[in-house]
Amino acid sequence: MASLNQWVAGARPRTLPAAIAPVILGTAAAHLLGRGDLALAILALLVALSLQVGVNYANDYSDGIRGTDEARVGPVRLVGQRLAAPANVKAAAMLSFGAAAMAGLALVGLSEAWIMLPLGALSVLAAWRYTGGDNPYGYRGLGEVYVFVFFGLMATLGTLYTQADAVSWFGVIGAIGVGALASAILVANNLRDIPTDIEHGKRTLAVRLGDTRTRTLYVALLTASVLAVLGMAWFEPWALLGLLVAPLGWKAVQTVRAGTTGRELIPVLAATGLYEVAYAVLIALGVVIGVAIAT
């Protein structure tokens, strides 16, 4: 029976920045419009975190019953390492999705952003279908697209819309930036797992691209996040504070470009996640400073 620490590890905490950063940036975009709302931001954060934990447990369950996780070198695999019964891990995923749905209903009810109801339901379905079902899209090289759309565009712009009842160009560009970084986390993860994924027939984007081009994609995604800062600065110059985190991203890029493999790529996952959160926090701080100076 899995211990509490193993259940926490199975939730894959290193991926949680992909849920936190878009809410921070979406709230900053709402604040720039004069409509930031902390209570709604907290609800949006609960939705995003619950979805992220849910998709991680669902991935653990689905990969585990397929045997894909038996020789992984990454974090704890509850099913693959036979630490927990598959049914219990599946239940944990469903409970997480249920928590996301409850927080989402409260968020929609308070904000009256009713369009978010079907979009939220689509998010839960997409989270399960990542590696679940008969033809999971994570096995067809579409995982990064899912992450970009749901943990970039939808999470950021959904947060913005529920608070401001509007979408701005600042928010769109910010969504692209954090979406690129969330995708970079998955790219680094799948780069590490190329050998075992090939062995088990999991055709991730990294497997399809191959080692060299996957490393190029990682660099391109981090570069896109920097360009997004420059785009946001067109609307709020203080957003340039986001560039202060560039040295952390550059260190991760150097590690990836050096040809690092296996367990040695795990620090890249942590560094990319930290980069994403710091990126969002610094841009949000820039927005707060800019708005304060302007008023």
Summary of the structure (lengths in Angstrom):
residues: 295
radius of gyration: 18.6
end to end distance: 57.1
largest distance: 59.2
contacts: 1085
relative contact order: 0.14
helix: 79%
strand: 0%
